[in-house]
Amino acid sequence: MNATQPDATYRVIIDTDPGQDDAFALLLALASPRIHILGVTTVSGNVPARQTADNARRIVELAGHGHIAVFAGAERPMLREARPVVEIHGETGIDGWDWPLAQRPPEPRHAIEWLVETLLREPAGSVSLIALAPQTNLALALRLEPAITSRIARIVFMGGGYFEGGNMTPAAEYNILVDPEAAAIVLASGIDITAVPIDCTHTAPAPVDWSQELDALGTEVGRACAGMMRFFEIHGNKKFGTKSRPLHDAIAVGALLWPELFEGRRCPVDVERSGHLTTGMTVVDWLRQTGLPDNCLWLRRCLDPAELYRRMLAELARLPPVA
């Protein structure tokens, strides 16, 4: 079970690589009165790093929260080449909506430098990290300044797959596959970690034709979300033979906000970095056979997907805020 309290309020940094499902995650976090976002950091992932930062700026501005700072981070994984997936997310990463240009650029400071400074400045244990991308920024920040380990309240990350295998290779989920070395560093950090893998997200596909409900909100946010949803489902439905797709990264934010809708188990988790067929695999010791210490709450399933998306819709309806 998740130890997070369902009525808690969170001060967070969101690390992301938008990505339509990242966009939904950001919008959900921006809409929730229980989440206070200190800043957004971006990384190379679904699309190149400069594009992910520009996308994040467009998303926070659409939500009426243009004051939130966005910091561009690592332009490639720690030891590997970047792996953009424009075939899934489109050339911009957030295709499906005619996005206006961002009114301001990302901040000039590097994301990793800002992460370290912010975590050292804020009271210890007061800031949680929501990681929705390859974990390059987080791992490099931990390597640059190990003292931040004791400052972080928790990390909730979307990534990995064990019971479901992988969605990019037979063994590996995308966020982990892109930078398995970074994910291994984060998992070994000793920080309180909740993983929201495809084992969990695949149990929570969006309602069929949810885009119509998003359109019916009658807001720019609703229309943008509806367009992104339609685009996001094209590739996924074709690949998996489904009628709708889970919004993976938004589900991770949902797991932080509404832990009562999820179940999982604390257990040892590591990442394969050198397998011929299994690089990027998250190896989950579900039965605790290795004798290694538990380092991760691995969410296995969503207990009520309909309620999850009902709550998401209600939160998105808050945006943009009334002037």
Secondary structure, 3 states (H helix, E strand, C coil): CCCCCCCCCEEEEEEECCCHHHHHHHHHHHHCCCEEEEEEEECCCCCCHHHHHHHHHHHHHHCCCCCCCEEECCCCCCCCCCCCCHHHHCCCCCCCCCCCCCCCCCECCCHHHHHHHHHHHCCCCCEEEEECCCCHHHHHHHHHCHHHHHHEEEEEEECCCCCCCCCCCCCCCHHHHHCHHHHHHHHCCCCCEEEECHHHHCCCCCCCCHHHHHHCCCCHHHHHHHHHHHHHHHHHHHHHCCCCCCCHHHHHHHHHHCHHHEEEEEECEEECCCCCCCCCCEEECCCCCCCCCCCEEEEEEECCHHHHHHHHHHHHCCCCCCC
